Amino acid sequence: MLNVPTLWMVFVVNFSALGLIWAYVTRSYPKFEAARFWMASAFVGAAGASTALTGLFVNSVVPLLFGAAGIIAASCFAAAGIQRFYDRPASWRLMTATAIASLAGVMFFKFGFDQMQLRMLCYTIGQGWPLVLSLRLLLSPPEGRASPGARLAGIVILTMIAVFVARTVGNALGGDFSAVARGQNHAVMVLVLLFLSMTLNFGFLLMAMDRLRNEVADLALLDDLTGVANRRHLLQRLSEECARSERSGEPFSLLVIDLDGFKSINDTYGHAAGDACLQHFTLMAQTRLRPGDMLARTGGDEFCVVLPSSSLREGALIARRILEVCRQDAAGCSGNDIPIAISIGAAEWDRGVGQFPDRLIAHADHALYAAKKNGKNDFAIYDQAPPLSPEPVEPARKFA
């Protein structure tokens, strides 16, 4: 025989432990907002279960009502955590209205018109509806494929909803699954929901671990100072683009950008001013790029731009746009502002590059050298066309 008070005590202990775990996650990762809601869900659920537990030992339904309010609030906090995990605003108005309506129904069908089946139906709606609101985010997240933790949480919520429906149907058919009855039906229901609630929190933990792991992986591919891709990320992207072009024959272009006179900026104004120039250039360049283009800082004052599905002519147009915005900014500088001048080399993938991105980088570097040799603050493109005269000619053309 299942002992109802013991099950509720286990419920309290387990949810208190989960709350402590989420409190540790919240303290360790303060920017992970969803953890705060899941912590609140665990502690509020434990408080609601504690209140319901006292109702089993006193001759009053008031503790059970407050316990029901705690369980419903815990469900709302869990749903809000899911919504914040996916950067969606929490549906507080709808969830609050649902909780108030649910509790109002419970009290009406207890004190106004004593009807256990309708009372449990109202309680079930308050428990289940907030979770239903967030179910779509778990099974069909905005970024596409659901993570294993999100799938587990979605399956658990679907199972919980099925249990709620079974409880409602059982009550309608004459059973009594309420805490007031204190029978084995209620004990089985508490045991099942205890297991599902713990499994749901385990799914949340897997979601958190997956998110934090992805953030660490992203940091490994980003430049600390400017926030754009770093050299490692650039080489990965170039390898992917080279392999894609090798299969399809469709070219893409690469820009190599160098800030002119950057060393003198550091020597004259200090490294903090140099860092500010790099950040400022990053912002300016990004305003002239298209969706899908990738800006990367490869070290020091050198940047690269990957232009997918772009010919050399299109690459030259993008280079001109970046150069013009820097010239306009330099012309507008006055006082303590430091004008930024850049040189750009552009190259296009061809069959000779194949799946070796270092060859494409060497071509773009050659064009960059030509741009600097011809006076800086300009751009040049790498041209593999054979010269018309036997004299050796640099395989790069300068564009004003």
N, C-alpha and C positions, 0 to 999 in steps of 0.2 A: 504494500500500500504506500502510495506517495504521500508524504507529509507536506501540506501546503505551507505552513509557517517556515519549515526548513528550506523549501524551494524559494520562498520570498527572501529569506536571509541570504541564500546563495546568490540570488539576483542582486541584492544590495552590495555584497562583497565584490562580486565580479565587476559590476559597473563602477564601483569606487576605484578598483584597480585600473580599469580602462581610463577613468578620468585622470588618474595620476600619470598614466603613460602619455596621454594627450597633453597634459600639463607640461611634462618634460619636453615633448616635441615642440610645444608652443614657446617654451623658454629657449630652446636650442635654435629654433628657426622662427624668429619673431615675425618675419615677413610672410610666413605660410599661414594665411588668414583662416583657411578652412579648418585647421587644427583647433583654433579657438572655439569654433562652433561645435566640433565633435567633442571637445573637452566639456563644454557646457551641456551637451546632450547626455554624456555619461554621468556627470555629477547630478544634473536635474533628474535623470532617470533613477539614479540611486536614491535621491531624496524622495521622489514619488513612491518608489518601492518601499522605502522605510516607513513612510506615512501609511501606505496601504497595509503594511505588516502590523502596525499598531492597531489598525481597525479590526484585525482578526481576534484581538483580545479584549476589545471594549464593545459594549452594546450600543454602537452608534455607527451611522453610515457616513458621518462627516469626514473621518479620516480616509475612508474609501473614495470619497469625492475629491478630496485634495490629492490623494494618490493618483487618481485618474487624470487630474489636471497636470500633475508632474509627468506622467507617462506621455500625455499628448504634447506637452511642451518639449519633452526630449525628442519626440518624433519631428517636431518643427525645427529644432536646432540641427538635427541630423540632416534634414532636407536642405536647410540654409547652408550648411557646410558643403554639401554637394554642389549647390549653385555657385558658391564663392570659389570652389575648387576650379570650376570652369570659367571663372571671371564673369559670372552672370550676377546681376543684382538679386539679392534674396527677396522672395515674394512675401514680404512680411505682412502686408495688408491682407492678402488672400489667406495666408496661413493663420493670422491672428483672428480674422473673421470666422474661419472654419473652426478654430479652437473654441472661441466664445460661443458660437452656435451649437457646437457639439456639447459643451458643458451645460449650456442652457437647456438643451434637450434632455440631457441626463437628469438634471434637477427637476425639470417639469414632469418627466415620466417616473420620477420617484416621489416627489412631494405633491404635485398637482394631480397627476393621473398615474397611479402606480401600475406600470406595464413594463415588465422585465425585458421582453423582446425588443420593444422600441427603445428602451434605455440602452441596451447593449448595442443596438444599431447605431445610435448617436455616438456612443463611445468609439465604436469601430471606425466610423467616418473620421472622427478626430484623429485617431491613430494613423489611419492609412492614407488619407488624402494628401498630406504634405509629402509623403514618400512617392506617391503617384506623380506629383508635380515634377519631381526631379528624376524620374525613371528614364525619360527620354535622353537626358544628358549622359547617363551612364551607358546606355546601350547604343546610342548614336551620337557620340561626342562631336563637337564642332570641327576638331582637327582630323576627323576621319576614324581610323581604327581605334576601337576601345582597348584600353590596357587590360591585362589579366585581372587586376584588382577591381577595375570598374565592372568588368563582366561578372565577377563573383558577387559584387555588391548588387548589381542589377538582378541576378538570379535569386539572391536572398530576398530582395524586396518583393519580387514576383511571388516567391514562396510564402512570404509573410502575408501578402494580400490574399493568396489562396487560403491561408489559415484563417484570416479574418472572415472571409466569405463562408468558409466551413463553419466557423463559430456562429455566424449570423443565421445560417441555414439550420444548424443544430438547435439554436434557441427557438427558431420559428416552428420547428417540428416537435417542440415540447421539452427539449433538454434545457439544462440550466448551467451555463458556463461562467456565471458571474462569481465574483469574489464573495458575495453575500451567501451563496449556496455552500461554499467551502467543501464541495464534493470532489470526487476523483476526476470528473470532467474538467473542472477548473484547474486541478493540479497538473493534469496532462497538458493543458493549454499553456500554463505558466512554464513548464519544462520545455516545451517546443519553442515558445517565444524567447526563452532565455538562451537556448542554443542558437537560434537564428540571429538574435541581437548580437551575441558575441561574434558570430561568423561575419555579420555585417561590418562590425568594427574591424575585424581582421582584413576584410576587403578594403576598408578605408586606409588601413595601415599600408597595404600593398600599393594603393594609389599614391600615397604620400611618398613611399620609397621610390616608386617609378618616377614621380615628378622631380624629386631631389636628385636622383641619378641623372636624369636628362639635363637638369640645370648644371650639374657638374660637367657633363659632357659638352654642353654649350660653352661653358666658360673656358674649356680647353681649346675651343676653336675661335675664340674672340680675343681681340687685342684689348689689353687692360686700359690703355689710355683713351683710345678713340671709340671703342665699342664696336668697331667693324670687324670683319673676318681677319684672322691672322695668317701667317705664311702656311701653317699646316692646313688650315681650312682651304686656302687658295689652291694648294697643290692637289688636295682631294677633289675640288671642283674642276680643276683643269684636267685631271685624269678622267673624270666622268665625261666632260665635254669632248675630250679627244676620242674616247671610246665611242661616244654617240656619233661623232662626225665620221669616224672610221667606218661605222656600220651604214650610215645614211648618205654619206658624201656631202652633207650640208655643212658649210663652214661656220666658224664663229671667230670672233676677234678678241684681241687682248690689248689693253692699254697699260703701259708702264709709265708712271708719273713720278717725277722727282722735284722737290721744292728747291728752287734756285737760291743759292746763298744761305742755306739754312744754318750752316756752321757759324757764319758771321752773326746771325740772329742770336744764337746761343751765347756766343762770345761777348756780344754787345749788351744784350738785354737780360741774359740769364736763361737757365734751362726752363724755368717756370713759364717765361714768355714763349720759349720755343714749343713747349707742350701746348700752350694755348693756341699757337699758330697751327699746329697739327690738328687740334680739335676743330678749330674754325674752318680749316680747309676741308675737313671731312664733311662738315655740315654743308658747305657750299657745293662740294662735288655731288653729294647725294641729291641735291635739288635738281641736278641736270641729268640724272640717271633714270632709266625706265624700270618699271616693275620687272623683276627677274634678273636685272643686272646685279653683279656683286662687286662691291668695293672692298679691298683688302689692304691692310698695312703689312708690308713684308719686312719692315725693319727700318729704324731710323726715320729718315724723311722720304722713304720710297713707298709708293702705293701701286696697286694694280687694280684694273677693272676688267672683269670678265663680261663679255657681251655675247650672250647666247644667240645663235641663229642670226648673226649679223655679218654682213660682208665688210671688206676693208673700207669701202666708201661710207657705210653706215658708222663704222668705228671712227673714221675721220670726222664725221659730223658730231658725234658725241664728244670727241676730243676737243673740237672747236668750241662746243658749248661750255665745256668745263674751263677751257682757257679763257673764254670771254667773261665768264662770271668772276674769275680771279682778277682779270684786268680791270673790270668795273669796280670791284671791291678795292683794288689797289688805288685806283684813281680817286675813290671817295675817302681814302684814309687821310687823317690829319691829326695833329697833336702827337699823342703818344701811341697812336695806332701803328701797327707794323704791317706794311703792305706785303702781300704774298705774291710771288712770281713762280711759275711752274714751267717745266719742260715735259713734253709727252712724246712717247714713241708708241706707234700703233702697228700691229701685225695681225695677219689672218692665218688661220689654220689651213694647211694644205696636206696633200698626201705625203709630202716629204717629212712633215711633222709626225704623222701617224699617231701612235699612242704614247708619244714622248713629250710631255709638256715642257721639259727643260729646253727643247729645241725652239718652241714657240716663244718662250721667255727670252731666249738668246736673240731671236729675230726682233722682238719688241725693244730689247735693250740696245740693239744696233741702231734702230731708228731713234731711240732716245739720245744716244751719243751724237747722232747727226744733228738733232735739234739743238743740243747744247753747243756743238761746234759752230753752228750757224748763228749764234748770238743769244741763245736761251730765250725764255719767255715765249716759246713757240712750240709747234709740234711737227713731227715728221712721220712718214709711213714707210714701212719696210716693203721694198719692191724687188721681186726676184727676176724681173724682166732682164734679159741680157743686154748689155750696153751696145750702142750703135757704133762706137769707135773702139779700136783696140786698146786705148788707154784704160788703165784701171780706174774704175769709178765706184764710189761708195754706193752700195745697194740700198740707198734710202733717199727719199725725196722730201725736201722741206716745203711746208705750206705756210704761207703768211696768214 
